[in-house]
Structures are given as structure tokens and as C-alpha cells.
Amino acid sequence: MKKLSTLICLFAILLSSAISYAQCPPQGSEEADSRLGRINILKNRSVTPSGRHTPLFMQLSDILGDYTGQDSSRFHNGTYASTTGYITSYEERGPESCNCDEASKSAHTGDVHIYIGATPDAPKKECMIVEITPAYKLLHPDYGDKLIKGNQVKVTGFLLYDFEHKGNSANTCTSCKLVWRKTCWELHPVTDFTEL
């Protein structure tokens, strides 16, 4: 009973956030023709792709890559893809330009950054990021039940090169002090998240 009331409460919070976000355009708080505005439009795309979308399965090792330098041209933004790996960590996020800086980390109304590694104990700098968005949360209010560190999962979503994190990615920044991911490539937004 307590779990049901928690789910109802979470759904109510997410619904009120969705109403607030309805006034936030797809480009977020950025100009639609700016580089960040165009990326935000991709981040805010539908999490219910039409039936014509069949995900391309990709090995996690291929997405992560194993080199340094220019990482942005390996794939295409918007490729519908899936991969498997282990949840090594996750974090609810708050205000970002894609949500017009209106999300709340404590209320769980922003994106969730999930670190996916080749092993259950992979360090963050060897992981890719996949992101559950508020739109996915509305459709799957029990999403948190699947976020268990060490679990193997299959994740499906749209490939996105999040250039804002070039200074945080091992593939693009070898001398940075705040490296907390392997690549700028993400699955964002996630459309399906399955425990294996």
C-alpha cells in the first residue's frame, strides 16, 4: 500500500511538472537555431517512437570506443539504437536548459543520468551515460524500481552526441581533472529499459 501511494505521489509530481514543461519549448531555454537549442530538441523528442523504428543493436564497447580525439563523427545523432551493460551508478538531475531550468532534483522532475558499464564495477570514466527523461517517467512512474546498481540491462533510445561534456569525457579530454564518463555519446532519451 505504501508503494502504491508513493507511486501516486510521484505521478502527481511528474504530471504537474509536465504541465509546467508544456510551456517550455522543445529547444528549452535556448534559441532554436543555436547549437545547444538543436541538441535540446533532440533531448526532448518523443519517447514513444513509431512502429517503423527498429533499434540497431550496438555492442557497448563499440559505443564507448577506445581512443582519444575527435569522437563526434563516429555515429549519427538520432540513430535509434540499443545496447546492454551493467548499471554502475545513477543520479537524478535538476535544472538544465533542455527543461527551461525548471526541473527539481529533489522532486525527481528532471532527467536521470544512468552510468552503463561493461562490468558491474566499471569506473565512471569507463561508462556511457543513458538518460531517462521526464516524458519517460510519466509513462513509467515505476522507473526507479529498475535502477539497481550491478543489474544487467538492455537500454534502447536515440544516440545523441552531447558536446557540452567534451571536457568530462575520456575520449575527448585526456588531461582534464573532471572526467566522469567515457564518451559524449549517449542514449538520450531512453525509450525502453529492460532488466536482463
C-alpha positions in Angstrom: 0.0 0.0 0.0 2.8 2.4 0.9 4.5 1.6 -2.5 1.2 2.5 -4.3 0.8 5.8 -2.5 4.4 6.6 -3.3 3.8 5.9 -7.0 0.7 8.0 -7.0 2.5 10.9 -5.3 5.4 10.6 -7.8 3.0 10.5 -10.7 1.2 13.6 -9.4 4.6 15.5 -9.1 5.6 14.4 -12.6 2.2 15.4 -14.0 2.4 18.9 -12.5 5.9 19.2 -13.9 4.7 18.1 -17.3 2.1 20.8 -17.3 4.9 23.3 -16.4 7.2 21.9 -19.0 4.4 22.2 -21.6 5.2 25.9 -21.7 8.9 25.0 -22.2 9.5 24.8 -26.0 11.4 21.8 -27.4 14.6 23.8 -27.6 14.4 24.6 -23.9 15.7 27.9 -22.8 17.9 28.2 -25.9 17.3 29.7 -29.3 16.0 27.0 -31.7 18.7 27.7 -34.2 21.6 27.7 -31.7 23.8 24.6 -31.4 22.5 23.9 -27.8 18.9 24.6 -28.9 19.2 22.0 -31.6 20.6 19.4 -29.2 17.8 20.2 -26.7 15.2 19.5 -29.4 16.8 16.0 -29.8 16.9 15.5 -26.0 13.2 16.4 -25.8 12.0 14.1 -28.6 9.2 11.6 -28.1 9.9 8.5 -26.0 7.3 6.5 -27.9 8.8 6.1 -31.4 6.5 4.9 -34.2 6.4 1.3 -35.2 8.7 1.9 -38.1 11.6 2.4 -35.7 13.6 -0.8 -35.2 16.6 -0.3 -32.9 20.1 -1.0 -34.2 21.8 -3.3 -31.7 25.3 -2.0 -30.8 27.9 -3.5 -28.6 28.6 -1.3 -25.6 32.3 -1.5 -26.4 31.7 0.0 -29.8 29.8 2.9 -28.4 32.4 3.6 -25.7 35.3 3.4 -28.2 38.9 3.1 -27.1 40.8 6.1 -28.4 41.2 9.8 -27.8 40.5 12.7 -30.1 37.5 13.6 -32.3 34.6 11.4 -31.1 31.7 13.3 -32.7 31.7 11.7 -36.2 31.6 8.0 -35.2 27.8 7.9 -35.2 24.8 10.0 -36.3 22.6 11.9 -33.9 19.1 10.4 -33.9 20.1 6.8 -34.7 17.7 4.5 -32.9 19.8 2.0 -31.0 20.0 -0.4 -28.1 22.9 -1.9 -26.1 23.4 -4.0 -23.0 25.5 -3.3 -20.0 25.5 -3.0 -16.2 24.2 -0.2 -14.1 27.2 1.1 -12.2 25.6 4.3 -10.8 22.7 6.8 -11.4 21.7 10.2 -10.4 18.5 12.3 -10.6 19.3 15.7 -12.2 17.8 19.1 -11.8 17.6 22.3 -13.8 19.1 22.2 -17.3 18.5 24.3 -20.4 16.5 21.4 -22.0 13.9 21.7 -19.3 14.0 25.6 -19.2 15.8 25.3 -15.9 12.5 24.3 -14.2 13.3 20.7 -13.0 13.9 19.8 -9.4 16.5 17.2 -8.4 14.8 16.6 -5.1 11.4 16.2 -6.6 12.8 13.9 -9.4 11.3 16.0 -12.2 14.5 16.2 -14.3 16.5 13.7 -16.3 18.1 10.6 -14.7 21.8 10.1 -15.7 22.5 6.3 -15.6 26.0 5.0 -16.0 26.2 1.9 -18.1 29.5 -0.1 -17.9 30.8 -3.4 -19.4 31.1 -4.8 -15.8 29.1 -4.1 -12.7 32.0 -2.3 -11.1 33.3 -0.3 -14.1 34.6 3.2 -13.1 32.5 6.1 -14.3 35.3 7.2 -16.7 34.7 3.8 -18.5 30.9 4.2 -18.8 28.4 5.7 -21.1 25.5 7.8 -20.0 21.9 7.0 -20.8 19.2 9.4 -19.8 15.6 8.8 -18.7 13.6 12.0 -19.3 10.5 13.4 -17.6 8.4 12.2 -20.6 9.6 8.6 -19.9 8.9 9.0 -16.2 5.3 9.9 -17.0 4.8 6.7 -19.0 6.7 4.6 -16.5 6.3 6.0 -13.0 7.9 2.9 -11.5 11.2 3.5 -13.4 13.1 3.7 -10.2 12.4 0.1 -9.4 14.7 -0.9 -12.3 17.6 1.3 -11.2 19.6 -1.2 -9.2 23.4 -1.0 -9.2 25.0 -4.0 -10.6 22.0 -5.2 -12.6 22.5 -6.0 -16.2 20.1 -4.1 -18.5 19.2 -3.6 -22.1 18.7 0.1 -23.0 17.0 1.4 -26.1 16.9 5.0 -27.2 18.3 7.6 -29.6 22.0 8.2 -30.0 23.0 11.7 -29.0 26.4 13.4 -29.0 26.2 15.7 -26.0 29.0 18.1 -26.9 28.6 20.0 -23.7 30.5 17.2 -22.0 33.7 17.1 -24.1 35.7 18.2 -21.1 34.2 15.4 -19.0 34.8 12.5 -21.4 37.9 10.3 -21.5 37.6 10.0 -25.3 37.8 13.8 -25.9 39.8 15.1 -23.0 42.9 13.3 -21.7 44.2 16.0 -19.4 41.0 17.1 -17.7 40.5 16.8 -14.0 36.7 16.2 -14.1 36.5 13.1 -16.3 33.3 11.2 -15.3 32.3 9.4 -18.5 34.0 7.6 -21.4 32.3 9.3 -24.3 30.0 12.2 -25.2 27.7 9.7 -27.0 24.6 8.9 -25.0 21.3 7.1 -25.5 19.0 10.1 -24.8 16.1 9.9 -24.5 15.7 6.3 -23.4 12.6 4.7 -24.8 12.9 1.3 -23.2 14.8 0.0 -20.2 14.7 -3.8 -19.5 16.4 -5.8 -16.8 18.2 -8.9 -18.1 
